[in-house]
Structures are given as structure tokens and as C-alpha cells.
């Protein structure tokens, strides 16, 4: 998983790599010099993204969110300040005062927003965390001039152009969705219908939790979470693909994301997570 900075720096020293995100598993951070300098399309910028202490994230809203609703920050489950949730573990409505650096379009700091709770988090079937903030969307826009990113409510398509926007590294990766993985296994965790990138999105540690933005619509279609670093088979930092017949495929150097359209099926009035809504398929506690 592309998460921890310490893991990433260690990986650089040892010539290896780690998860894309916050801790030692799903993702690691690398030194700024390791991040590519390729420019992303002008239409894509950092406005609405956030930097965590060890990961990336974004302020997001669903099609039904109101300006007066408390805002939500999307990142990975493996980016939680409490560490990785275990397989089968689901966290709901857990108090949190975590702070996030809100970024401007150019990647500068617009200010700090703070969580009131972890509304939802898991590493089962998917790898997501949703923090509820103490500020509403309207308050964030009034104070900082920043609008939330919109979550798409539909499944992305193979071949579509995407941008992975890392608030931690202030780096934008551009590539395409190469395909979808029936099951992606990494250590004790299994994720369903993961999006696989083409090789141009060579995401690194610290990019965990980055929003994956569809280039055509500008909407968030997935959240960046992991990659196979050294060709290992289904181990930490080396996820493997498993098809419906059980055949295992290892793609060294290829990175992945978890789709987010399912989140929109589980959010009700007031931006509250309701796992009992019709069509909501997120795992329950």
C-alpha cells in the first residue's frame, strides 16, 4: 500500500518500494526527487485536495450533498491515524480531531480543516476512509475559496483518461484505466473490482488516498491505494490479481485504485453514512 513516509524512505535506501499511502503496508512515500515532474492537463489542479501527515486525500461531496452539510474528506482506510483496520473490520462514527492541510489550485496551503469523526473506514472489499469535518462545504468555500470535488455515481470505464492527484507530494500523475480486477489481494486484505492503471501512473508512497479524477468529467472515480513494488505474490506492498477462476497474476510495477461510486449509494441527508440504504454495498460492522 502506498502509505508511509518512513517505509518509502527506507525503500529508497534499500532499493525497494512500499505501499502508496500512510503506514508500512498499502503505500509509501518517497523523497520529492523521486516524484516525476511530468505536467498534468491544465484542467486538473490541486484545489480541493488535502495533505495528511502520511497520505493524500480530498474534500468530496456526493451528487446529493448540500452546501450546508458537514464536509467529507476521502482517503484510504490504511491511512487512518490509528493504523490499518484488520481484514473484516469496519469503523463507523469514531471520534477524531485529525487535521488536514487544504490545498489551493497551485498546491499551496489554503488553510487547515479538522475532522470531528471518522464517519466510515475499512480495508475490507475496498480501502477507504471518510472523515466528517467540523466545517460545512459553504464555510470552506467562504473561508478559502475552495470547492469540494464531486464523487461520480457511476462505474468508470476501461481506457478512460485519469489523473491521480497527490496532495502530499503536490504531484499529478496522468494515465488511463487499464482494466478492472475481480479480486486484488495484499497480505490479509482482499479488494473487489479494483481499477488498474496503465504504467504511466507510477505512484509512490505518500500518494495513498489521492483522488483519481476522470479527465473528461472532472469527477472522482476512485481513490489511489497500492501497487506491486518488487514482483512479490499477494504479500504486503505486492498485491496480486485473482480472477474468477482463481488464477493469480502478478504485475510488477503496476498500481491500483479502489472505485468510489459505491460510496454515493451509502450517503443520505446531511451527508450521513447509512449502510442500510437500498443499493449500498459497503461492508457493515
C-alpha positions in Angstrom: 0.0 0.0 0.0 1.3 3.5 -0.9 1.2 4.9 2.6 4.0 5.5 5.0 6.8 8.0 4.5 9.2 6.1 6.7 8.6 3.0 4.7 9.2 4.9 1.4 12.4 6.4 2.5 13.6 3.0 3.7 12.6 1.6 0.4 14.7 4.2 -1.4 17.7 3.4 0.7 17.3 -0.3 0.2 16.4 0.0 -3.5 12.8 -1.2 -2.9 9.3 0.3 -2.6 6.3 0.2 -0.4 2.5 0.8 -0.3 1.2 4.0 -1.7 -0.3 5.5 1.4 0.3 6.2 5.1 1.7 3.2 7.1 4.0 0.5 6.3 1.8 -1.5 4.1 -0.6 -0.2 1.4 1.7 2.6 0.2 4.9 4.5 1.0 6.3 8.0 0.4 9.4 8.8 -1.4 11.7 11.8 -1.5 10.5 14.7 -3.5 13.2 14.0 -6.0 11.6 10.6 -6.7 8.4 12.2 -7.9 8.2 12.7 -11.6 8.0 16.2 -13.0 5.7 15.5 -15.9 2.9 18.1 -16.2 -0.7 17.1 -16.0 -3.5 18.6 -18.1 -4.2 22.2 -17.3 -7.8 21.4 -16.4 -6.7 19.4 -13.4 -5.2 21.1 -10.3 -4.9 20.6 -6.5 -7.9 22.6 -5.4 -9.9 20.5 -3.0 -7.2 18.0 -2.3 -5.6 17.7 1.2 -2.3 16.6 2.6 -2.3 14.3 5.6 0.7 13.6 7.9 1.5 10.5 5.8 -1.0 10.3 2.9 -3.1 12.3 0.5 -6.8 12.9 0.3 -9.6 15.2 -0.9 -12.7 17.1 0.2 -15.5 15.3 -1.6 -19.3 15.6 -2.0 -21.9 13.3 -3.4 -24.5 14.4 -6.0 -27.0 14.8 -3.1 -24.7 16.7 -0.7 -25.9 20.2 0.3 -23.7 23.2 0.8 -24.8 23.3 4.5 -23.7 19.7 5.1 -20.6 19.0 7.1 -17.9 18.3 4.5 -16.3 14.9 4.0 -12.6 14.1 3.4 -11.8 10.9 1.4 -8.6 8.9 1.8 -7.6 5.3 2.3 -8.6 3.0 5.2 -4.9 2.2 5.6 -4.2 6.0 6.1 -6.1 6.1 9.5 -4.1 7.6 12.4 -4.9 4.5 14.4 -3.3 2.2 11.9 -4.5 -0.4 9.4 -8.0 -1.9 10.0 -7.8 -5.6 10.1 -9.5 -7.8 7.5 -13.2 -7.8 8.2 -13.0 -4.7 10.4 -15.4 -1.7 9.7 -15.2 1.6 11.6 -18.1 3.9 11.9 -18.6 7.2 13.7 -15.4 7.1 15.6 -14.3 10.4 17.2 -11.3 12.1 15.5 -9.7 15.5 15.6 -7.3 14.9 12.8 -6.3 18.0 10.8 -5.8 18.3 7.1 -3.9 20.9 5.0 -6.3 22.1 2.4 -4.6 22.9 -0.9 -5.1 25.7 -3.5 -5.2 25.1 -7.2 -1.4 25.6 -7.4 -0.7 23.3 -4.5 -0.1 25.9 -1.9 -1.7 25.8 1.6 -5.1 27.4 1.8 -5.5 26.6 5.4 -6.3 23.8 7.8 -9.6 21.9 8.2 -10.3 19.5 11.0 -12.3 16.3 11.5 -15.0 15.7 14.1 -15.1 12.0 13.4 -14.2 9.1 11.2 -17.6 8.6 9.5 -16.6 5.3 7.8 -13.4 3.4 7.2 -12.5 -0.1 6.1 -9.9 -2.2 4.3 -12.4 -4.9 3.5 -13.7 -5.2 -0.1 -12.3 -1.7 -0.6 -9.7 0.6 1.0 -11.4 3.9 2.1 -11.8 6.3 4.9 -14.3 9.1 5.1 -13.7 11.8 7.7 -16.5 14.2 8.6 -15.2 17.7 9.1 -16.2 20.4 11.6 -16.8 22.8 8.6 -19.5 22.7 6.0 -18.9 23.0 2.3 -20.2 26.5 2.3 -17.9 27.5 5.2 -14.8 26.1 3.4 -15.7 27.9 0.2 -16.3 31.1 2.0 -13.1 31.0 4.1 -10.8 29.6 1.4 -12.5 29.9 -1.9 -12.2 26.1 -2.4 -14.9 23.8 -3.7 -15.2 20.1 -2.9 -14.5 17.5 -5.6 -17.6 15.7 -6.9 -17.8 11.9 -6.5 -19.1 10.2 -9.6 -22.1 7.9 -9.0 -21.3 5.6 -11.9 -18.7 2.9 -12.6 -15.7 4.2 -14.6 -14.8 2.8 -18.0 -11.8 0.9 -19.2 -9.5 3.1 -21.2 -10.7 6.4 -19.8 -8.1 9.0 -19.1 -7.5 9.8 -15.4 -5.4 11.9 -13.1 -4.1 10.8 -9.7 -3.8 14.0 -7.6 -1.5 13.7 -4.6 -1.9 16.4 -2.0 1.0 15.0 -0.1 3.6 15.3 -2.9 1.8 18.1 -4.8 2.2 15.9 -7.8 -0.3 14.9 -10.5 0.0 11.6 -12.4 -1.7 11.1 -15.7 -2.6 7.8 -17.4 -5.6 5.6 -18.2 -7.6 2.9 -16.6 -6.1 -0.3 -18.0 -8.8 -2.6 -16.6 -10.6 -3.9 -13.6 -9.5 -6.6 -11.2 -12.0 -9.2 -9.9 -10.1 -9.6 -6.7 -6.9 -7.8 -5.6 -5.1 -9.5 -2.7 -2.4 -7.9 -0.5 -1.4 -9.6 2.7 -4.6 -10.3 4.8 -6.7 -7.9 2.7 -8.9 -8.5 -0.4 -10.4 -5.8 -2.5 -13.1 -6.1 -5.1 -13.3 -4.7 -8.6 -10.1 -2.6 -8.2 -9.1 -0.2 -11.0 -5.7 -1.0 -12.6 -3.7 1.9 -14.1 -1.6 1.9 -17.2 2.1 2.1 -16.4 2.4 5.9 -16.7 0.8 6.3 -13.2 3.9 5.2 -11.3 2.5 6.3 -7.9 4.8 6.2 -4.8 4.4 6.2 -1.1 2.5 9.2 0.2 0.1 9.1 -2.7 -2.2 6.8 -0.9 -5.6 8.3 -0.6 -5.2 10.5 -3.7 -8.4 11.1 -5.6 -8.5 9.6 -9.1 -10.1 12.1 -11.3 -11.7 11.3 -14.6 -10.2 13.7 -17.1 -13.4 14.1 -19.1 -15.9 14.7 -16.3 -13.6 16.1 -13.6 -15.3 13.8 -11.1 -13.6 11.5 -8.6 -14.0 7.9 -9.8 -11.6 6.1 -7.4 -9.1 6.5 -4.6 -5.4 5.5 -5.1 -4.2 2.8 -2.8 -1.5 0.4 -3.7 1.0 -1.1 -6.2 3.2 -4.1 -6.7 6.7 -2.9 -5.9 9.0 -5.8 -6.5 7.1 -8.7 -8.1 6.1 -10.4 -4.9 2.9 -12.6 -4.9 0.0 -11.4 -2.8 2.2 -10.0 0.0 2.4 -6.6 1.7 3.3 -4.0 -0.9 3.0 -6.6 -3.6 -0.7 -7.2 -4.4 -1.7 -9.9 -6.8 -4.7 -10.1 -9.1 -7.1 -13.1 -8.8 -9.6 -13.8 -11.5 -13.0 -15.6 -11.1 -11.4 -19.0 -11.8 -8.7 -18.4 -9.1 -5.9 -17.7 -11.5 -3.3 -15.4 -9.9 -1.5 -12.8 -11.9 1.4 -10.6 -10.7 2.2 -7.3 -12.4 5.4 -5.8 -11.1 5.4 -2.0 -11.0 1.7 -1.7 -11.7 -0.5 0.4 -9.4 -4.2 0.3 -8.4 -7.1 2.2 -7.0 -10.4 1.5 -5.4 -13.6 2.7 -7.1 -15.7 5.2 -5.2 -19.1 5.3 -7.0 -20.4 2.9 -4.4 -19.9 5.5 -1.7 -22.6 7.6 -3.2 -25.2 4.8 -2.6 -24.5 4.9 1.1 -24.8 8.7 1.9 -28.1 10.1 3.0 -29.5 13.5 4.0 -27.0 15.6 6.0 -24.0 13.7 4.5 -24.7 10.8 6.9 -23.4 7.4 6.1 -26.3 4.9 6.1 -25.2 1.4 5.3 -28.8 0.2 5.2 -29.7 2.3 2.2 -31.0 0.4 -0.8 -28.1 -0.2 -3.2 -25.4 0.4 -0.5 -22.9 -2.4 -0.8 -20.2 -1.1 1.6 -19.2 -3.7 4.3 -21.0 -3.3 7.6 -19.5 -3.7 11.1 
